[in-house]
Amino acid sequence: MGLTVRQRTAFRKQVTAIIDSAMIAAGWSGEPFGRGMKLFIRAGDVTPFFLLSKIAGRPWGGYVIEGGIGILHRPFEQRWSSTATVNSNDFPTTFLHTANFLEINDLAYIDPHQPLETHVYVWCESLVRILNSLPTTHVELSLAHREKRSLAGHPLDDFLSFQEADKNAAFIKFLDDSL
């Protein structure tokens, strides 16, 4: 049997609170981002992040944790926002939907009638492993781009938005020119 609107809202809040708690315990502070989203990030010029976009309902009555993983390069984003001649969104340059990460994709589906804590904590642990595998300095990110051309097993190009061609080209040039 499906949940009422009130139960769905409470369920989403409960899942979000568990994610928030687990991520903070793992050293990833949560900050509001945009409308109703939460960005889990660390301090520093270059930091991986997880953007929790929503706990989405599915037709079969379950839910899925949706969001994206990326790297925020603060010096590049500041430079871009001060020099861009076209309107650009405030979204970080690198971002890949969590469905692309097999390690967490299957774990993202939640049955509201099963115990939540264990399931969501396991998902968060897998997410943190991915985040911890990503570069945390400009040099590491530039080398990952130059040598491996991948981040967490995915080509860097997969993380770049097709809607931001100018910004992507500037970012790649920024990485190439800085080593």
C-alpha positions as a LaTeX table, in Angstrom:
\begin{tabular}{lrrr}
\hline
Residue & $x$ (\AA) & $y$ (\AA) & $z$ (\AA) \\
\hline
Met1 & 0.00 & 0.00 & 0.00 \\
Gly2 & 1.27 & 3.49 & $-0.87$ \\
Leu3 & 2.09 & 6.23 & 1.57 \\
Thr4 & $-0.08$ & 9.26 & 2.15 \\
Val5 & 1.25 & 12.69 & 1.20 \\
Arg6 & 2.11 & 13.37 & 4.84 \\
Gln7 & 3.88 & 10.01 & 5.15 \\
Arg8 & 5.85 & 10.61 & 1.92 \\
Thr9 & 7.01 & 13.99 & 3.18 \\
Ala10 & 8.01 & 12.53 & 6.54 \\
Phe11 & 9.78 & 9.64 & 4.81 \\
Arg12 & 11.80 & 11.97 & 2.58 \\
Lys13 & 12.77 & 14.09 & 5.58 \\
Gln14 & 13.83 & 10.97 & 7.49 \\
Val15 & 16.02 & 9.72 & 4.64 \\
Thr16 & 17.55 & 13.18 & 4.21 \\
Ala17 & 18.28 & 13.38 & 7.94 \\
Ile18 & 20.03 & 9.99 & 7.87 \\
Ile19 & 22.13 & 11.06 & 4.86 \\
Asp20 & 22.93 & 14.36 & 6.57 \\
Ser21 & 24.01 & 12.61 & 9.76 \\
Ala22 & 26.14 & 10.00 & 7.96 \\
Met23 & 27.84 & 12.52 & 5.71 \\
Ile24 & 28.62 & 14.92 & 8.54 \\
Ala25 & 30.02 & 12.02 & 10.59 \\
Ala26 & 32.29 & 11.19 & 7.61 \\
Gly27 & 33.55 & 14.79 & 7.44 \\
Trp28 & 31.33 & 16.19 & 4.68 \\
Ser29 & 29.44 & 19.30 & 5.77 \\
Gly30 & 26.01 & 19.86 & 4.28 \\
Glu31 & 25.04 & 23.25 & 2.88 \\
Pro32 & 21.76 & 24.30 & 1.26 \\
Phe33 & 22.15 & 24.67 & $-2.52$ \\
Gly34 & 19.52 & 25.97 & $-4.85$ \\
Arg35 & 15.92 & 25.14 & $-4.24$ \\
Gly36 & 15.56 & 22.26 & $-1.79$ \\
Met37 & 18.94 & 20.66 & $-2.58$ \\
Lys38 & 21.85 & 20.02 & $-0.27$ \\
Leu39 & 25.55 & 20.14 & $-1.13$ \\
Phe40 & 27.93 & 17.94 & 0.87 \\
Ile41 & 31.39 & 19.40 & 0.54 \\
Arg42 & 34.67 & 20.09 & 2.30 \\
Ala43 & 36.73 & 23.25 & 2.66 \\
Gly44 & 39.58 & 23.90 & 0.26 \\
Asp45 & 40.20 & 25.26 & $-3.19$ \\
Val46 & 39.51 & 21.90 & $-4.85$ \\
Thr47 & 37.01 & 19.56 & $-3.24$ \\
Pro48 & 34.81 & 16.66 & $-4.28$ \\
Phe49 & 31.14 & 17.10 & $-3.53$ \\
Phe50 & 27.82 & 15.29 & $-3.48$ \\
Leu51 & 24.70 & 17.24 & $-4.39$ \\
Leu52 & 21.57 & 15.64 & $-2.95$ \\
Ser53 & 18.87 & 16.77 & $-5.34$ \\
Lys54 & 15.90 & 14.76 & $-4.10$ \\
Ile55 & 14.44 & 11.59 & $-2.68$ \\
Ala56 & 12.30 & 10.70 & $-5.67$ \\
Gly57 & 9.20 & 8.53 & $-5.56$ \\
Arg58 & 8.88 & 5.66 & $-8.00$ \\
Pro59 & 5.70 & 4.12 & $-9.48$ \\
Trp60 & 6.29 & 0.82 & $-7.65$ \\
Gly61 & 6.02 & 2.63 & $-4.30$ \\
Gly62 & 9.71 & 2.84 & $-3.52$ \\
Tyr63 & 12.07 & 5.77 & $-3.54$ \\
Val64 & 15.50 & 6.55 & $-4.95$ \\
Ile65 & 18.22 & 8.86 & $-3.69$ \\
Glu66 & 19.09 & 11.20 & $-6.56$ \\
Gly67 & 21.93 & 13.60 & $-6.92$ \\
Gly68 & 25.32 & 14.13 & $-8.43$ \\
Ile69 & 28.99 & 13.76 & $-7.71$ \\
Gly70 & 31.57 & 16.24 & $-8.86$ \\
Ile71 & 34.55 & 18.37 & $-8.01$ \\
Leu72 & 34.29 & 22.02 & $-7.12$ \\
His73 & 37.37 & 23.96 & $-8.23$ \\
Arg74 & 36.80 & 27.25 & $-6.44$ \\
Pro75 & 39.60 & 29.26 & $-8.12$ \\
Phe76 & 38.35 & 28.27 & $-11.58$ \\
Glu77 & 34.69 & 28.95 & $-10.70$ \\
Gln78 & 35.64 & 32.40 & $-9.31$ \\
Arg79 & 37.72 & 33.19 & $-12.39$ \\
Trp80 & 34.93 & 32.00 & $-14.71$ \\
Ser81 & 32.21 & 33.99 & $-12.96$ \\
Ser82 & 34.33 & 37.16 & $-13.15$ \\
Thr83 & 35.26 & 36.79 & $-16.83$ \\
Ala84 & 32.36 & 34.97 & $-18.48$ \\
Thr85 & 30.66 & 37.11 & $-21.10$ \\
Val86 & 27.62 & 34.86 & $-21.38$ \\
Asn87 & 25.16 & 33.94 & $-18.70$ \\
Ser88 & 26.31 & 30.77 & $-17.04$ \\
Asn89 & 24.65 & 28.83 & $-14.30$ \\
Asp90 & 26.10 & 28.67 & $-10.78$ \\
Phe91 & 26.51 & 24.92 & $-11.05$ \\
Pro92 & 30.05 & 23.60 & $-10.58$ \\
Thr93 & 31.78 & 22.64 & $-13.83$ \\
Thr94 & 32.16 & 18.94 & $-13.04$ \\
Phe95 & 29.03 & 16.97 & $-12.17$ \\
Leu96 & 27.86 & 13.42 & $-12.91$ \\
His97 & 24.51 & 11.92 & $-11.85$ \\
Thr98 & 24.81 & 9.22 & $-9.20$ \\
Ala99 & 23.03 & 6.70 & $-11.46$ \\
Asn100 & 26.30 & 6.48 & $-13.39$ \\
Phe101 & 28.13 & 5.02 & $-10.40$ \\
Leu102 & 27.41 & 1.31 & $-10.14$ \\
Glu103 & 28.76 & 1.25 & $-6.58$ \\
Ile104 & 25.80 & 3.29 & $-5.36$ \\
Asn105 & 23.16 & 3.03 & $-8.07$ \\
Asp106 & 21.57 & $-0.20$ & $-6.87$ \\
Leu107 & 21.81 & 0.91 & $-3.23$ \\
Ala108 & 19.96 & 4.15 & $-4.01$ \\
Tyr109 & 16.58 & 2.40 & $-4.20$ \\
Ile110 & 14.72 & 2.43 & $-0.90$ \\
Asp111 & 11.66 & 0.49 & 0.19 \\
Pro112 & 9.76 & 2.66 & 2.69 \\
His113 & 8.50 & $-0.46$ & 4.44 \\
Gln114 & 12.00 & $-1.74$ & 5.27 \\
Pro115 & 14.41 & $-0.49$ & 7.96 \\
Leu116 & 16.03 & 2.68 & 6.68 \\
Glu117 & 19.10 & 3.36 & 8.79 \\
Thr118 & 21.19 & 0.37 & 7.78 \\
His119 & 20.33 & 0.66 & 4.10 \\
Val120 & 20.94 & 4.41 & 3.86 \\
Tyr121 & 24.17 & 4.21 & 5.90 \\
Val122 & 25.53 & 1.55 & 3.53 \\
Trp123 & 24.68 & 3.81 & 0.59 \\
Cys124 & 26.44 & 6.74 & 2.30 \\
Glu125 & 29.54 & 4.63 & 3.02 \\
Ser126 & 29.76 & 3.73 & $-0.67$ \\
Leu127 & 29.28 & 7.38 & $-1.63$ \\
Val128 & 32.03 & 8.49 & 0.75 \\
Arg129 & 34.43 & 5.94 & $-0.77$ \\
Ile130 & 33.80 & 7.48 & $-4.20$ \\
Leu131 & 34.22 & 11.03 & $-2.89$ \\
Asn132 & 37.44 & 10.10 & $-1.10$ \\
Ser133 & 38.85 & 8.67 & $-4.35$ \\
Leu134 & 38.51 & 12.00 & $-6.17$ \\
Pro135 & 41.27 & 14.63 & $-6.43$ \\
Thr136 & 41.46 & 17.23 & $-3.66$ \\
Thr137 & 44.11 & 19.55 & $-5.07$ \\
His138 & 44.57 & 21.42 & $-8.31$ \\
Val139 & 47.69 & 19.37 & $-9.12$ \\
Glu140 & 45.88 & 16.05 & $-8.49$ \\
Leu141 & 42.95 & 17.14 & $-10.67$ \\
Ser142 & 45.24 & 18.38 & $-13.46$ \\
Leu143 & 47.23 & 15.14 & $-13.38$ \\
Ala144 & 44.05 & 13.05 & $-13.37$ \\
His145 & 42.92 & 14.95 & $-16.44$ \\
Arg146 & 46.29 & 14.82 & $-18.17$ \\
Glu147 & 47.37 & 11.25 & $-17.37$ \\
Lys148 & 44.31 & 9.13 & $-16.76$ \\
Arg149 & 41.61 & 11.26 & $-18.27$ \\
Ser150 & 39.24 & 9.85 & $-15.65$ \\
Leu151 & 37.71 & 10.58 & $-12.27$ \\
Ala152 & 36.43 & 7.71 & $-10.13$ \\
Gly153 & 36.56 & 5.43 & $-13.17$ \\
His154 & 34.71 & 7.82 & $-15.49$ \\
Pro155 & 36.19 & 9.99 & $-18.23$ \\
Leu156 & 36.44 & 13.64 & $-17.24$ \\
Asp157 & 34.25 & 14.49 & $-20.24$ \\
Asp158 & 31.38 & 12.57 & $-18.62$ \\
Phe159 & 31.43 & 15.13 & $-15.78$ \\
Leu160 & 31.22 & 18.15 & $-18.07$ \\
Ser161 & 27.84 & 19.66 & $-18.96$ \\
Phe162 & 26.97 & 19.56 & $-22.65$ \\
Gln163 & 25.12 & 22.84 & $-22.11$ \\
Glu164 & 28.25 & 24.69 & $-21.01$ \\
Ala165 & 30.67 & 24.21 & $-23.94$ \\
Asp166 & 32.51 & 27.52 & $-23.39$ \\
Lys167 & 32.89 & 26.91 & $-19.68$ \\
Asn168 & 34.07 & 23.33 & $-20.27$ \\
Ala169 & 36.69 & 24.46 & $-22.78$ \\
Ala170 & 37.92 & 27.13 & $-20.36$ \\
Phe171 & 38.11 & 24.56 & $-17.56$ \\
Ile172 & 40.12 & 22.08 & $-19.64$ \\
Lys173 & 42.45 & 24.89 & $-20.75$ \\
Phe174 & 42.78 & 26.01 & $-17.11$ \\
Leu175 & 43.84 & 22.46 & $-16.13$ \\
Asp176 & 46.20 & 22.07 & $-19.11$ \\
Asp177 & 47.88 & 25.45 & $-18.69$ \\
Ser178 & 48.53 & 25.15 & $-14.98$ \\
Leu179 & 51.02 & 22.28 & $-14.76$ \\
\hline
\end{tabular}
